[in-house]
Amino acid sequence: MIRVGTDIVSIDRISKSIERFGDRFLSRFLSQKELETLSLKTSSVAGYWAVKEALSKALGCGIGAELSFHDITVKKDTKGAPFIILEDKIMEEFAVKYISVSISHDGGFAIAVVALEMEK
């Protein structure tokens, strides 16, 4: 089975949250490793937010009791393309076999699309 999730977020909304809450906001949805490796350009931060929301929609559970922001790690390969590492417990629980992700930024927005191949 293939499942798809998408999310779009205003980069300005993320910028205002960073200005207002600073590290508290960032650490709410980014892991320490993501904070260390992510360029803290607001558009990049917004892209990571959109990826995590899109993945939760593809899984059909949203961010909450079944899936937290910290169960999802966004990384970039040597060419700068994003990929997702999902905690093993989530991979097993949702029977995820493969994850594909795309992020784009334009016109003050960041958008992400996540496609999952699932066993069930």
C-alpha positions, 0 to 999 in steps of 0.5 A, spaced: 500 500 500 502 507 498 500 512 502 501 520 501 501 526 506 503 533 504 503 539 509 504 547 507 507 552 512 508 559 512 515 561 513 513 567 516 509 563 521 515 559 523 519 565 524 515 569 528 515 562 533 522 562 533 522 570 535 517 569 540 519 562 543 527 561 541 530 554 543 523 552 546 520 552 540 525 549 536 527 543 541 519 542 541 520 539 534 527 538 532 532 533 535 539 535 538 542 532 532 537 536 527 539 542 531 546 541 530 546 539 523 540 544 520 542 550 517 537 555 522 535 559 516 527 559 517 526 556 510 529 550 512 526 550 519 519 551 516 521 545 511 523 540 517 516 542 520 512 541 514 516 534 513 514 531 520 507 534 519 506 531 512 509 524 515 504 524 520 498 525 515 501 519 511 501 515 517 494 517 518 495 519 525 497 526 526 502 528 531 500 526 538 500 520 542 502 515 537 507 519 533 511 525 536 516 530 532 522 526 536 520 519 533 522 523 526 529 525 524 530 529 517 537 528 514 540 530 508 544 526 503 551 528 500 547 531 495 543 535 499 536 531 498 532 530 504 531 523 507 527 521 513 529 516 519 523 513 523 524 510 530 524 503 529 518 502 533 514 506 529 516 503 522 514 496 525 507 499 528 505 502 522 509 496 517 513 502 513 517 499 508 520 505 504 519 513 505 520 518 500 520 525 501 520 532 497 521 539 500 520 545 496 520 553 498 517 558 494 513 565 495 514 565 503 511 558 504 515 551 505 511 545 502 513 537 503 510 531 500 511 524 503 510 518 500 510 511 504 510 504 502 507 500 507 506 492 508 498 493 510 
